[in-house]
Amino acid sequence: MAEIRPFRGIFYNREAVGELAEVVAPPYDVISAGSAEKYFARHERNIIRLILGKGSQDSGERMSLYQQAAQVFDSWLDEGILRQDIHPAIYVYSQRYSLSDGSSRERFGFITRLKLEDFDKGVVMPHEFTFNRPREDRLNLLRACRSNFDQIFCVYPDPQKKVDGALEEVADTEEETFCLVDEEGIVNRLWTVVDQDAIAFILEQMADKKVLLADGHHRYEAALAYRDEMRRAGEGGKAAEYMMAYMVNMYAPGLSILPYHRIVEGLKELNVLKLLQTLSDRFLLKEVKSLPGEPSSQTLKRLLERELESECREGKAFGMYGRECGFWILRSMRDERDQEDLPIADHILGELDVSILHQQVIIPLLGTDSRKTGEAGGIRYTSDPYEALAAVERSESDAAFFLNPADIDEIMAIAGAGGRMPQKSTYFYPKPITGMVINKLDA
């Protein structure tokens, strides 16, 4: 089962950098090319200089950026910009945040080292397909820097919330290592746990657990490849056998999963007639008309909060918007008998709205395989539905598809049965910030 270990975390020296909020950043995979510059400008020692670098995306120059990141990292350690804890620890991490409906939540978890396990062992379970390019990018950075600058996000089952109780007790009784409010207004708090009894209790509770890889598939697969390289080099059994992970109970009340919406390009002459011709045999089509004087953003809000929810009570459904055809809801008319003879993972997958969207709409219209959709450039992903709407209205894209969030029990069932959802099917919100703590593999 899942094997975790405390580690000596590396932190920013606040005396050297000032406010921690100035040097942290979102995870690398949510930083767009357009937004990266603001993190470079925010502080000369912002973590973005380690996780992304600045320069051309040419493969040769990218390689030099990995080496540059390693040099910067080493210099920050030598200069005392970064400091390492004296004692191995487990780090309790809390994020207090608000959702779009105005509700507030707090999610407790802990940061530890997780032993890398091949997926076929069923201990660490992926739930999404990955892309080749990001995986190679993270592997090259790992080779150069031999460190985890951010943590993968894992979910484990603890219905009795025993670990949660221990984490909340730490938060109630121990002094914070730091507290910062990030640019989204999320309150991030971290506590350092060095008490051996407390660590032993958490390790004991996790000893019989399997974990879902909620976020960080590319980083995990890169870490597996790096581990195998170290084994071939005779360095197996050392720190490369582990990677830094943020662990959260799947039953924690603060766990939120948002959908990734799809922005699609390459759908020429998208109109009502084309929809009817290509989709009417599999979907009930319902137009969502804008009310007099209603802006498109308000129509989308109504679609997401009322129309789509209502249709989903009748079956699997998702929304669509195109400039020429407006807003539509597509509700599946799939025959349950189509799924009867499928393996359990494929059966559950076949009933997910994101799978139906890919198999019945995106793949036929784009003419591409589900595992490659997105890598070839025909589709973009966003957790912000209004960003998707704006992309279509600016004529940057042809259509946007809007999805409901996946259910954690469905995700665990698919992963437990060995299945994988399409890429970018889930957005576990909020993502842990990058730069809070670093795990050096050769420490």
Summary of the structure (lengths in Angstrom):
residues: 443
radius of gyration: 22.6
end to end distance: 24.8
largest distance: 70.5
contacts: 1416
relative contact order: 0.17
helix: 39%
strand: 24%
